[in-house]
Amino acid sequence: MIEIFNAVSNIAVDIEKDIFNGLSDEFFDVKIEDDELHSKIYTKCTQIIETELEKVRSVKGALSKDKKQMCTINPNGKYIVAYVSIDNVELLDVDYSLGTIFCVYENEISPKNIKASAYITYGPTFQMVFATQSEGVKFFSYEDSQFVQKESFRLSSSGKINSTGGDIAAWTSEHKDLMQSFFDSGYRLRFSDSLVLDTHQILFKRGGIYSNPATKNDPNGTMELVFECYPISFIVELAGGMAIDGKYRILDIESLNVHHKSPFYFGSTNEIQKVKLVFGA
């Protein structure tokens, strides 16, 4: 797993350098439409990720949220790496940090086979979280041209952050009442629309709740199990929190395919217990 950690570290440095520090030189010399710019960024990040993973003999293959097609790397390897190359690239326009998400599965894609999970935050906050069952959640900050390990995250039983997404006009009455109850209890709204950043904030602040609910428009939710829900749930649980779809533990739900979407709630245990009460778990 150390080889995968090193690959993720190298990927982080290359994307930070080539995309966030080199973006204006490489992509903004001529005016192009946003969709074309975003496509170029996704392509560049995918190239960086696959180039690094090709160096890891234990990685059998990789697939991205964007393409969802397995790229065979080393046929004799045992790990499959699913990743989000850039989490919500549209936020580049407003100078937000963005992130990359990785989930490492052994032999086949299943929450029971997760061996490691990681995410990276770029831009103003260049940091990395890498989690394994044996080592727990490790937090690294990039300082003096290297990642330096810092104090690991541990969620408190309650927090004060309420990070909720989805189309508000399409919220169900249950979710709307639940969110209002948190606000009435003094919770602060902190939502960036980047799963990486919203996760990082809850971990960094040691508690709170994130929600991307089922809505009237998206009754099955919008977050993808294989690429988003599984890796973040793995990290959150190792940090002492909980992650559910409203009723059931995310890591107990087997994906039907790589397109499988789900409502997503995670955070401190007290907040998630309140979610369970509302949705009858």
Secondary structure in CASP SS format (residue, H / E / C, confidence):
PFRMAT SS
TARGET T0000
AUTHOR 0000-0000-0000
METHOD secondary structure of the structure
MODEL  1
M C 1.00
I H 1.00
E H 1.00
I H 1.00
F H 1.00
N H 1.00
A H 1.00
V H 1.00
S H 1.00
N H 1.00
I H 1.00
A H 1.00
V H 1.00
D H 1.00
I H 1.00
E H 1.00
K H 1.00
D H 1.00
I H 1.00
F H 1.00
N H 1.00
G C 1.00
L H 1.00
S H 1.00
D H 1.00
E H 1.00
F H 1.00
F C 1.00
D C 1.00
V C 1.00
K C 1.00
I C 1.00
E C 1.00
D H 1.00
D H 1.00
E H 1.00
L H 1.00
H H 1.00
S H 1.00
K H 1.00
I H 1.00
Y H 1.00
T H 1.00
K H 1.00
C H 1.00
T H 1.00
Q H 1.00
I H 1.00
I H 1.00
E H 1.00
T H 1.00
E H 1.00
L H 1.00
E C 1.00
K C 1.00
V C 1.00
R C 1.00
S C 1.00
V E 1.00
K E 1.00
G E 1.00
A E 1.00
L E 1.00
S E 1.00
K C 1.00
D C 1.00
K C 1.00
K C 1.00
Q C 1.00
M C 1.00
C E 1.00
T E 1.00
I C 1.00
N C 1.00
P C 1.00
N C 1.00
G C 1.00
K C 1.00
Y E 1.00
I E 1.00
V E 1.00
A E 1.00
Y E 1.00
V E 1.00
S C 1.00
I C 1.00
D C 1.00
N C 1.00
V H 1.00
E H 1.00
L H 1.00
L H 1.00
D H 1.00
V H 1.00
D C 1.00
Y C 1.00
S C 1.00
L C 1.00
G E 1.00
T E 1.00
I E 1.00
F E 1.00
C E 1.00
V E 1.00
Y E 1.00
E E 1.00
N C 1.00
E C 1.00
I C 1.00
S C 1.00
P H 1.00
K H 1.00
N H 1.00
I E 1.00
K E 1.00
A E 1.00
S E 1.00
A E 1.00
Y E 1.00
I E 1.00
T E 1.00
Y C 1.00
G C 1.00
P C 1.00
T C 1.00
F C 1.00
Q E 1.00
M E 1.00
V E 1.00
F E 1.00
A E 1.00
T E 1.00
Q C 1.00
S C 1.00
E C 1.00
G E 1.00
V E 1.00
K E 1.00
F E 1.00
F E 1.00
S E 1.00
Y E 1.00
E E 1.00
D C 1.00
S C 1.00
Q E 1.00
F E 1.00
V E 1.00
Q E 1.00
K E 1.00
E C 1.00
S C 1.00
F C 1.00
R C 1.00
L C 1.00
S C 1.00
S C 1.00
S C 1.00
G C 1.00
K C 1.00
I E 1.00
N E 1.00
S E 1.00
T E 1.00
G C 1.00
G C 1.00
D C 1.00
I H 1.00
A H 1.00
A H 1.00
W E 1.00
T C 1.00
S H 1.00
E H 1.00
H H 1.00
K H 1.00
D H 1.00
L H 1.00
M H 1.00
Q H 1.00
S H 1.00
F H 1.00
F H 1.00
D H 1.00
S C 1.00
G C 1.00
Y C 1.00
R E 1.00
L E 1.00
R C 1.00
F C 1.00
S C 1.00
D C 1.00
S C 1.00
L H 1.00
V H 1.00
L H 1.00
D H 1.00
T H 1.00
H H 1.00
Q H 1.00
I H 1.00
L H 1.00
F H 1.00
K C 1.00
R C 1.00
G C 1.00
G C 1.00
I E 1.00
Y E 1.00
S E 1.00
N E 1.00
P C 1.00
A C 1.00
T E 1.00
K C 1.00
N C 1.00
D C 1.00
P C 1.00
N C 1.00
G C 1.00
T C 1.00
M E 1.00
E E 1.00
L H 1.00
V H 1.00
F H 1.00
E H 1.00
C H 1.00
Y H 1.00
P H 1.00
I H 1.00
S H 1.00
F H 1.00
I H 1.00
V H 1.00
E H 1.00
L H 1.00
A C 1.00
G C 1.00
G C 1.00
M E 1.00
A E 1.00
I E 1.00
D C 1.00
G C 1.00
K C 1.00
Y C 1.00
R E 1.00
I H 1.00
L H 1.00
D H 1.00
I C 1.00
E C 1.00
S C 1.00
L C 1.00
N C 1.00
V C 1.00
H C 1.00
H C 1.00
K E 1.00
S E 1.00
P C 1.00
F E 1.00
Y E 1.00
F E 1.00
G E 1.00
S C 1.00
T H 1.00
N H 1.00
E H 1.00
I H 1.00
Q H 1.00
K H 1.00
V H 1.00
K H 1.00
L H 1.00
V H 1.00
F H 1.00
G C 1.00
A C 1.00
END
